[in-house]
Every structure is written in C-alpha cells, then in structure tokens.
Amino acid sequence: MNLGTLLTRHARFRPDHTAVIFQNRRLNYFELNRSVNRLSNSFLYNGIRKGDKIATLLPNCLELFEVYWAVAKIGAVVVPLSPLLRGSGLASLLRDSDAVMIITNKSFVEILDPIRPEVPAISADRYVLIDRSGTEGYRNYHEMKDLASDQDPEEIEISDHDPYNIIYSSGTTGLPKGIVHTHYVRAMYCMIFSSSYRISPESVVLHSGSIVFNGAFLTLMPAMFVGATYILHPQFNAENMIETIQREQVTHVDVVPAQVIALLNSSRFSFDAFKSLEMFLCIGAPLLKEHKDELNRRLPGRFYELYGLTEGFVTILDKNDYAAKPTSVGCPPPFFEMRIMDENRREVPKGVVGEITGRGPILMPGYYKQPDLTESAIIDGWLYSGDLGYVDEDGYLYLVDRKKDMIISGGINVYPKDIEEIVAQHTAVREVAVFGIPHEKWGETPVAAVILHQPDSVTEEDLKDWINKRVGATFQRIHKVVFMDDFPRSTAGKTLKRVMRDEMQGISREA
C-alpha cells in the first residue's frame, strides 16, 4: 500500500497521459514522476529521512501537489497547514507536528520570520521558498530540485501503517488536532472513492478548493490511483470553474455548499457548459434542500453528497439514489458500518435522533501525540462524530445538526438546519447561517445571519417576520436577522458559525 509507487507505475504504463494541469502548466505522468523524483531525492540529500515531518504553508500550486507525492516515495510525512494561520497559532502547530522543514513562498516570509525562534526543530537551512528569486535566510525549492536525480529514489521500506500525513482540524470545535493518516488509509481513499464516484483512467477531475483541506483527497487520491487527469485551480472562482469544465470536458468536480451557491448564481451556469460532468459532489457541510432541488433541476443526474469526518467515517448519497432520498446524506460505502447512539452509548431505533458513530477502513490511527483525545473520539473501535442524525427504514442517514451547533432554548433542542431550510426559501436570500446567542430568559435564542442576492431587497424586520410566520414552533422563532456581505470561512470554504456567534455576543439578551 505504498502510495509512492503510483506515479512510478503510471510513468511506465501510461507515460504520455496528462497527469496534472495547473494554470498554463501541463505535465504527463512521465514528466510528473520525473519532477517528483527530483524533489524526493533532494529531500534525501538534505537529510530528510523516513518519518520526518515536512510542513507546507502554501496556497494551491504545482509545488504543493508535488510535495504530496514526493514524501510518499521516501516515507516522510507531509503536514499541510492552512495559509490563514498566523503568529502563535502557526508556531504551535509547527512545534506540535515536530516539523523539521517548511516549504512556503515569499508572501509568508513576514509571517514566518518573527516566529522562527519559537520553532527550534526547523534549522535555518530548512526554510524553503518555491519562488525562483532568492530571499535571504531561505533555500530555493527549484535549485534544490535541479541538483537532484530524476530517477526513482533508493528503495525505502514503507508499510501499510507508516504515517503519510498529519491534517490539522480547523479548530472550529476547539484547539486544532493533528489527524494522522497512514499509507493504508490513503490507499483506501484511492480504492473506495474511485469506485464510489466512478472515477476511471479516462476521467478528468477538477478541484478548485484548497488542497490543504482533507476533502480535496476525496478526488485527488482516486485520480492519481487510476491515472486520470487532475486539474487544480489556484483558488475557487465560479466563472473560471465553469469555463474550465467546458474547455477541458471535465467529468468530476467536488465543491462545498458556498461554492454550489456561487455556481448557481453565475450567469455562465448552463446545462451545455456542464454536460460533460458525470459527478457534481458536494462535501464539507450539508447542502440545503432549496439548493439541492435547484441544482438537480438545472443539472439532473449528476449530484452526489458526502457526509464525513477527516477522522475516518463517511456516508455517500449516490447520484442514482437522490430521487428517492433527496434529503438524505446517503449510506455507508462497502466495508463501513454505522450506528446511531444515545447519550448512554446505546443504539437507538430507526427514526430516532442520536449521535452518529461509525467505523471503516479509513479510520485514523489517532490524533498526533494526543492519546486521551483519541480515546474519547474512538471508543471500542467506533468513531463518535459529535453530529446528530437518524436513519430511515432503508438505513439511509439524515443529518440533523452538529451537537455543538444545537440551540437549547427554554430547555428545548432547536436545530439550526431546520430553520435554515425555511430561510433559504425566501427569494431575496442567497445564503443563511443560523446559530444561538445567549438570552437571559431562554438561555439561548436563534439568530439568522443572511447574505442577500441584492442589497436592500428586504429589510431585517420584514425577513424576520416572514421567517417567524413559517417556522414550525414558537421556540424556533428568530430573535434577530443580521445582514452580512459574506460569512467568515475556513480554508476549506466552510462557514464558521463560531466566529459569527462570538462577534454577536453583544446582541441584546432581553426577551
């Protein structure tokens, strides 16, 4: 299950097939393997050994893509860090991960220089810039590569259970945790998701989100496993994405809900532009039914949805199951198991809400250097998700909400997603996020943050009244509507309700 063998294999058996496209660069598998070999050998020449941690602080770029495959060939471990990290938060993750090298670009020099004394494990000669022009105190990535051999590096024994990467959680539920994935886990990503998404050697896969986000690996790993073509954009842009899909005859894409909404609202969205697509996958957060219905009306027969945790459990709604289960997030793939548990860790009957737990072949071995947190997350081999849901008579999962997002108002559980489904039906609303704020009488009360299609198309009070006339119960009534130009989002594009909740603590707590 050595991931490092994949490019070597494709370079031999399909050398001329396009492997990766980034902006104006196109590399076939022979060229990509040769470039990755140079990087692997340069790591070895500079003292990187099996098990050493190499951190990256980069936006999407070809160099980041190469690092992912270069570490695999020598048994090193990649630690892709969010480009949004700053100061002590960045320094703490570099220390926590035991990184001995960091690869970055010039735009992060001013961020890294002040914290270098706080990360003594990274020696001065292991700060590496991908920019071709030099910067004092940093090695040059391309010069390192140019000095190295383009042949496969010396054979290094790599087992299934050797670590391949450490992915840090976004910290939306507390301090970031380093989630370890082994070569075996990522090999399971290769096989399970290529099968589930029908990715073949002839597929053309496009990714426009950040590849430091674990969701990127849902298509990245299977594309490289089967020897397909992988297109990487520098960042998400709806118009660029649509143009690329049409020009390159893209077959598979994955997006988060905010990107779905942006695509649907683009003037360039059309069936003709997307007719090559075989898969339109939504990941990262539940897509509201209002948007699902519009997408499936305008682009039928392509929609997949994945519910999952980086720690290692997923369900998939297949495109052929959508019509029968449109509000479901699917069922576990083969070799996965799922249970819905109550607070006493007892399985609940079908139709009853409880905590989603699961297990399967992509389960992490644990959080890096945090055995206590690992033991609280994985109990008797089952991953406890912290998410609430129920299953129907056919075993399909319906996501209710995250435990942390649930609002307790007057002792009653209020699920923000139920309210969001109603708000999204208003014609003026482009995007909505509902969360709770403190209330003196009720404990918590719901607030709706809203992005409008057009400014001033509805007032806050009118929208609040419209919502409250349509919610199913008095305890679901919105206390306040707040208009925003955009929501705070993670690198992965997820809406950060925690940030908005913290910013709105000053809203009146009076009844």
C-alpha positions in Angstrom: 0.0 0.0 0.0 2.9 2.4 -0.6 1.5 5.5 -2.2 4.9 6.4 -3.7 4.6 3.6 -6.2 1.6 5.0 -8.0 3.4 7.7 -10.1 6.2 5.2 -10.9 3.7 2.8 -12.2 1.8 5.3 -14.4 5.1 6.8 -15.7 5.8 3.3 -17.0 2.5 2.2 -18.3 0.7 5.5 -19.4 3.6 8.0 -19.6 2.0 10.3 -22.2 -1.3 10.6 -20.5 -1.9 14.1 -18.9 -1.5 13.8 -15.2 -1.9 17.3 -13.8 -2.9 20.8 -15.1 -2.2 23.9 -13.2 -2.7 27.2 -14.9 -0.6 27.1 -18.1 1.4 24.0 -16.9 0.6 20.5 -18.2 2.6 17.5 -17.1 2.1 14.0 -18.3 2.8 11.1 -16.0 6.3 10.6 -17.2 7.1 14.3 -16.6 5.3 14.4 -13.2 7.1 11.3 -11.9 10.5 12.7 -13.0 9.8 16.0 -11.3 8.6 14.3 -8.1 11.7 12.1 -8.1 13.9 15.1 -8.1 12.1 16.5 -5.1 12.2 13.2 -3.3 15.9 12.9 -3.9 16.6 16.5 -2.9 14.8 15.7 0.4 17.1 12.7 1.0 20.2 14.7 0.0 19.2 17.4 2.6 18.9 14.8 5.4 15.2 14.2 5.4 14.5 10.6 6.5 11.6 8.2 6.8 9.2 9.6 9.4 10.4 13.2 9.3 7.7 15.8 9.1 7.7 18.3 6.3 5.2 21.2 6.8 3.9 23.3 4.0 2.4 26.8 4.2 1.2 27.4 0.6 -1.8 28.2 -1.5 -2.7 25.8 -4.3 0.3 25.4 -6.6 2.1 22.7 -8.5 4.8 22.6 -5.9 2.4 21.7 -3.1 1.0 19.0 -5.3 4.5 17.6 -5.9 5.3 17.6 -2.2 2.3 15.3 -1.5 3.8 12.7 -3.8 7.5 13.2 -3.1 7.1 12.5 0.6 5.2 9.3 -0.2 8.3 7.9 -2.1 10.6 8.3 0.9 8.3 7.6 3.8 8.4 11.2 5.1 5.2 12.8 6.4 3.6 15.9 5.0 1.9 18.4 7.2 -0.2 20.8 5.0 -1.0 23.9 7.1 -3.7 26.4 6.3 -2.5 29.6 4.6 -4.7 31.5 7.1 -2.5 30.6 10.1 -0.6 33.4 11.8 1.6 34.1 14.8 1.5 31.8 17.8 -1.2 29.6 16.2 1.2 28.8 13.3 4.2 28.3 15.7 2.3 26.0 17.9 1.3 23.7 15.0 4.8 23.6 13.7 6.0 22.6 17.1 3.2 20.1 17.7 3.8 18.4 14.4 7.5 18.0 15.0 8.2 19.6 11.6 11.8 19.6 10.6 11.3 21.5 7.3 8.8 24.1 6.0 8.1 24.8 2.3 6.4 28.2 1.7 6.5 31.2 -0.6 7.6 34.9 -0.3 4.2 36.1 0.8 4.6 34.2 4.1 8.2 35.4 4.9 6.9 38.3 7.1 4.7 35.9 8.9 7.4 33.2 9.5 10.4 35.4 10.3 9.1 36.6 13.7 8.2 33.0 14.9 11.4 31.2 13.7 13.0 31.3 17.2 9.8 29.6 18.6 10.4 26.6 16.3 13.9 25.4 17.0 13.4 22.0 15.4 13.5 23.6 12.0 17.1 24.6 11.3 17.9 27.7 9.3 18.7 25.7 6.1 15.3 24.0 6.1 13.2 27.1 5.4 12.4 26.6 1.7 10.8 29.1 -0.7 9.2 28.0 -4.0 9.8 31.4 -5.5 12.5 31.4 -8.1 14.1 34.7 -7.0 16.0 34.3 -3.7 15.3 35.7 -0.3 17.9 35.9 2.4 17.6 33.1 5.0 15.6 30.8 2.8 16.6 27.9 0.5 15.3 27.8 -3.1 13.0 24.9 -3.8 13.8 24.8 -7.5 17.6 25.0 -7.0 17.3 22.1 -4.6 15.4 20.0 -7.1 17.7 20.9 -10.0 20.7 19.4 -8.2 18.9 16.1 -7.7 18.5 12.9 -9.8 15.2 12.4 -11.7 15.4 8.6 -11.1 13.3 6.8 -8.5 14.9 7.3 -5.1 16.7 4.5 -3.3 14.2 1.8 -2.1 12.8 2.6 1.3 10.6 0.0 3.0 7.2 1.5 3.7 4.5 -0.4 5.4 0.7 0.0 5.4 0.8 1.6 8.8 3.5 4.1 8.3 2.1 7.7 8.5 1.7 9.6 5.3 0.2 12.9 6.5 -1.0 14.9 9.5 -4.0 17.0 8.7 -4.9 19.6 11.4 -8.6 20.1 12.2 -9.8 23.7 11.6 -10.2 24.3 15.3 -13.9 25.1 14.9 -14.7 22.9 17.9 -11.6 23.8 20.0 -7.8 23.7 19.5 -6.7 22.1 16.3 -5.9 18.4 16.5 -3.4 16.6 14.2 -5.3 13.8 12.4 -2.9 11.1 11.2 -3.5 9.2 8.0 -1.3 6.2 7.1 -0.4 4.9 3.6 -3.1 2.3 4.2 -5.8 4.9 4.9 -4.9 6.9 1.9 -4.8 3.8 -0.3 -8.3 3.1 0.9 -9.2 6.6 -0.2 -7.8 5.6 -3.6 -9.9 2.5 -4.0 -13.2 3.3 -2.2 -13.7 6.7 -3.7 -12.6 5.8 -7.2 -15.3 3.1 -7.1 -18.0 5.2 -5.3 -17.5 8.1 -7.7 -16.9 6.0 -10.9 -13.5 7.7 -11.5 -11.7 5.9 -14.3 -8.4 6.3 -16.1 -10.3 8.4 -18.7 -11.8 10.8 -16.1 -10.9 14.5 -15.9 -11.1 15.7 -12.3 -11.2 19.4 -11.4 -10.6 20.8 -7.9 -11.0 24.5 -7.2 -10.8 24.5 -3.4 -7.8 24.4 -1.2 -5.9 21.1 -1.3 -4.7 21.5 2.3 -8.4 20.7 3.1 -8.9 16.9 3.6 -11.9 17.0 1.4 -9.6 17.5 -1.6 -8.2 14.0 -1.0 -11.6 12.5 -1.9 -10.9 13.1 -5.6 -7.1 13.7 -5.5 -6.2 10.2 -4.3 -8.5 8.3 -6.6 -7.5 10.4 -9.7 -3.8 9.5 -9.1 -4.7 5.9 -8.3 -6.3 5.2 -11.6 -4.1 7.5 -13.6 -6.7 10.1 -14.6 -6.2 13.8 -15.4 -6.3 16.1 -12.4 -6.9 19.9 -12.9 -6.0 22.2 -10.0 -7.1 25.8 -9.8 -5.2 28.4 -7.7 -8.5 29.2 -5.9 -12.2 29.0 -6.4 -13.8 31.3 -8.9 -17.2 30.3 -10.3 -16.7 31.7 -13.8 -13.2 30.2 -14.1 -14.5 26.8 -12.9 -17.4 26.8 -15.5 -15.0 27.8 -18.3 -12.6 25.0 -17.4 -15.3 22.4 -17.2 -16.5 23.3 -20.7 -13.0 23.7 -22.2 -11.4 20.5 -20.7 -14.5 18.4 -20.8 -14.3 17.8 -17.0 -16.1 14.7 -15.7 -15.8 15.1 -11.9 -15.9 18.1 -9.6 -16.2 18.5 -5.8 -17.4 21.7 -4.1 -18.6 22.9 -0.7 -22.1 24.5 -0.3 -21.0 28.1 -0.6 -19.4 27.2 -4.0 -22.6 25.5 -5.1 -24.5 28.7 -4.4 -21.9 30.8 -6.3 -22.1 28.5 -9.3 -25.9 28.5 -9.4 -25.8 32.3 -9.3 -23.3 32.7 -12.1 -24.7 34.0 -15.4 -22.5 31.4 -17.1 -24.1 28.4 -15.4 -25.9 26.3 -18.1 -26.6 22.7 -18.9 -24.4 22.9 -22.0 -21.4 24.2 -20.0 -21.7 21.2 -17.6 -22.9 18.5 -20.0 -19.5 16.6 -19.7 -19.9 16.2 -16.0 -20.6 12.8 -14.6 -20.2 13.8 -10.9 -21.1 17.0 -9.1 -20.1 16.2 -5.5 -21.0 18.4 -2.5 -18.9 18.0 0.6 -17.9 19.9 3.8 -21.4 20.7 5.1 -25.0 19.8 4.4 -26.4 21.4 1.3 -29.9 22.9 2.0 -32.7 21.2 0.1 -33.6 24.5 -1.7 -30.2 24.5 -3.4 -30.2 20.7 -4.0 -33.5 21.0 -5.8 -32.4 23.9 -8.0 -29.1 22.1 -8.8 -30.9 18.9 -9.8 -33.5 20.7 -11.8 -30.8 22.5 -13.8 -28.3 19.7 -13.9 -30.1 16.4 -13.4 -28.4 13.1 -12.8 -25.0 14.3 -11.5 -25.4 15.2 -7.8 -23.6 13.3 -5.1 -23.3 14.3 -1.5 -20.8 13.1 1.1 -21.1 13.4 4.8 -17.8 12.6 6.6 -15.2 13.3 9.1 -11.5 13.7 8.5 -11.0 11.2 11.4 -12.4 8.5 9.1 -16.0 7.9 8.5 -18.3 8.7 5.6 -21.7 8.2 4.0 -22.3 8.8 0.3 -25.5 9.8 -1.4 -25.1 8.3 -4.9 -26.5 10.2 -7.9 -28.8 7.3 -8.6 -30.3 7.5 -5.1 -31.0 11.2 -5.0 -34.5 11.0 -6.4 -35.7 8.5 -3.8 -33.7 10.1 -0.8 -33.3 13.8 -1.6 -32.9 15.0 2.0 -30.6 12.1 3.0 -26.7 12.2 3.1 -26.6 8.6 1.8 -25.4 5.4 3.3 -22.0 4.0 4.3 -19.9 2.6 1.4 -18.9 -1.1 1.5 -16.8 -2.2 4.5 -18.1 0.7 6.6 -20.6 0.3 9.5 -22.8 3.0 11.2 -24.8 3.2 14.4 -26.9 6.0 15.9 -26.3 6.1 19.7 -27.9 7.8 22.7 -26.0 9.7 25.4 -25.5 6.3 27.2 -23.9 4.8 24.1 -26.8 2.6 23.4 -28.1 2.2 19.8 -31.4 3.9 19.2 -34.2 2.7 16.9 -34.6 3.8 13.3 -36.1 7.3 13.0 -34.8 8.4 16.5 -32.2 11.2 16.6 -28.8 10.3 18.2 -25.1 10.7 17.8 -23.7 9.3 14.5 -20.9 6.8 15.1 -19.1 4.7 12.5 -16.1 2.6 11.6 -14.4 1.5 8.4 -11.1 1.2 6.6 -10.2 4.9 6.5 -10.4 5.3 10.3 -7.4 7.3 11.6 -4.9 5.6 14.0 -5.3 8.6 16.2 -4.7 12.3 16.9 -1.0 13.0 16.8 0.5 12.8 20.3 -2.9 13.1 21.9 -3.9 9.6 23.1 -6.5 11.0 25.6 -8.4 12.8 22.8 -8.1 9.7 20.6 -9.6 7.6 23.3 -12.5 10.0 23.8 -13.2 10.0 20.0 -12.7 6.3 19.2 -14.5 4.0 21.7 -14.4 0.3 21.2 -13.3 0.9 17.6 -16.2 3.2 16.8 -15.7 6.9 15.9 -18.1 9.2 17.7 -18.7 12.1 15.3 -20.3 14.7 17.5 -23.0 15.0 14.9 -26.7 14.3 15.3 -28.8 12.3 12.9 -31.1 9.4 12.3 -31.6 6.5 9.8 -34.7 5.6 7.9 -36.0 2.1 7.4 -33.6 1.5 4.5 -30.6 2.5 6.5 -30.0 5.9 4.9 -28.6 8.7 7.1 -30.4 12.0 7.7 -28.2 14.7 9.2 -29.9 16.8 11.9 -27.1 19.1 13.1 -23.8 19.2 14.9 -24.1 18.8 18.7 -22.1 22.0 19.2 -24.5 23.9 16.9 -27.7 22.8 18.6 -29.5 25.6 20.4 -31.2 24.9 23.7 -33.9 27.4 24.1 -36.1 27.2 27.2 -34.9 23.6 27.7 -35.9 22.6 24.1 -33.5 21.4 21.5 -33.6 23.7 18.4 -31.7 22.5 15.3 -30.4 25.4 13.2 -30.6 23.4 10.0 -34.4 23.2 10.3 -34.6 27.0 10.4 -32.0 27.4 7.6 -34.1 25.3 5.3 -37.0 27.8 5.7 -34.9 30.9 5.4 -33.3 29.7 2.2 -36.8 29.6 0.5 -37.1 33.4 0.6 -36.4 34.7 -2.9 -34.1 37.5 -1.5 -31.8 35.1 0.4 -28.6 33.9 -1.2 -27.1 32.2 1.8 -28.1 31.7 5.5 -26.4 30.6 8.8 -28.5 30.2 12.0 -26.9 29.9 15.4 -27.7 30.6 19.0 -26.7 33.6 21.2 -27.2 33.9 25.0 -30.6 35.0 26.2 -31.5 35.9 29.8 -34.9 34.3 29.8 -34.5 31.3 27.4 -30.8 30.5 27.8 -30.2 30.7 24.1 -32.2 32.2 21.2 -31.7 31.8 17.4 -30.1 34.4 15.2 -30.1 34.3 11.4 -27.1 35.7 9.5 -28.1 36.3 5.9 -26.4 37.2 2.6 -28.8 38.7 0.1 -28.8 38.4 -3.6 -29.3 42.2 -3.9 -28.7 44.7 -1.1 -31.8 46.4 0.3 -34.2 43.9 -1.4 -35.8 43.2 2.0 -35.5 44.7 5.5 -34.3 42.8 8.5 -37.6 43.2 10.3 -39.6 42.1 7.2 -37.4 39.0 6.7 -37.6 38.2 10.5 -41.4 38.4 10.4 -41.5 36.2 7.2 -39.4 33.5 8.8 -41.3 33.5 12.1 -44.6 33.0 10.4 -43.3 29.9 8.7 -41.2 28.1 11.4 -43.0 25.1 12.9 -42.8 26.1 16.6 -42.5 29.2 18.8 -39.1 28.1 20.1 -37.8 28.1 16.5 -38.6 31.8 16.1 -35.7 34.0 15.1 -34.7 36.7 17.6 -32.8 38.8 15.1 -31.8 38.8 11.4 -28.3 40.2 10.6 -27.3 41.1 7.0 -23.7 40.4 6.0 -21.7 40.8 2.8 -20.0 37.5 3.4 -19.6 34.9 6.1 -16.2 34.1 7.8 -15.0 30.8 6.3 -12.3 28.3 6.8 -9.6 27.4 4.2 -12.0 24.6 3.1 -14.8 27.2 2.5 -16.8 26.1 5.5 -18.9 28.7 7.2 -17.6 29.5 10.6 -20.6 29.9 12.8 -18.4 30.0 15.9 -16.8 33.2 14.7 -20.1 34.9 14.0 -21.5 33.7 17.3 -18.6 35.2 19.2 -18.9 38.5 17.3 -22.6 38.8 18.1 -22.3 38.3 21.9 -23.2 41.9 22.3 -26.7 41.5 20.7 -29.4 42.2 23.3 -30.2 39.3 25.6 -33.5 40.7 26.6 -36.7 38.9 25.7 
